[in-house]
Amino acid sequence: MTIIYDLPDLWDARARATVELAAQVVGTALMPYTVLGARESFEAVMGEMYVRFTSDLTTHALALWGGIRFQNSEVITLPLVVHEMGHLFSVRAKNKPTKQLWLDRNKLDTRAGSFYPGYHPPSLPKYNIVEQFCNAWEVWVMELYAQDANGMTPAGRALRDWMDSHMPAWVATAMEATR
């Protein structure tokens, strides 16, 4: 994967492994839309990704300008990294995912789509359309919509189907941006 670790000596093995696993999980989710392997799908869609530590962040992480900044290695978890990769994906797809969610916001419920609310729970401040998309992305990538006791909630099925229906166009746009 094309992941560039800023100040590599600061990255312990667990933090690196978590970032690499997130890239693998994202790449696997993108495979049906790229017709490539997981690693190649991640690279084709996400391009180069920088990761670094910024100790004065007021949140655990921040995706910005082709990279993800983490407050410290202790906050790095698989759901967090996948969520932040959702921000990068949306930007690489020219913000089409968040624009589409805005258009479809009255038909979808990101708050009730899964028992797992995503890394940015709706109860937190600034639960805006961007965070709603990244939660939907996170739950979609990690295949959590089907993990409730009833098989899948109607809201979860709608979000999964919505993601599946738009993903081919979004992936194509992101791949164009990384060339």
Secondary structure, DSSP 8 states (H G I E B T S, - for coil): --EEESSGGG--HHHHHHHHHHHHHHHHHHHHHHTS-HHHHHHHHH--EEEEE-TT-SSSEEEETTEEEES-GGG--HHHHHHHHHHHHHHHTTTHHHHHHHHTTTT--TTSS-SS--SS-TTSS---HHHHHHHHHHHHHTT-TT-STTS--HHHHHHHHHHHHHHHHHHHHHHHHH-
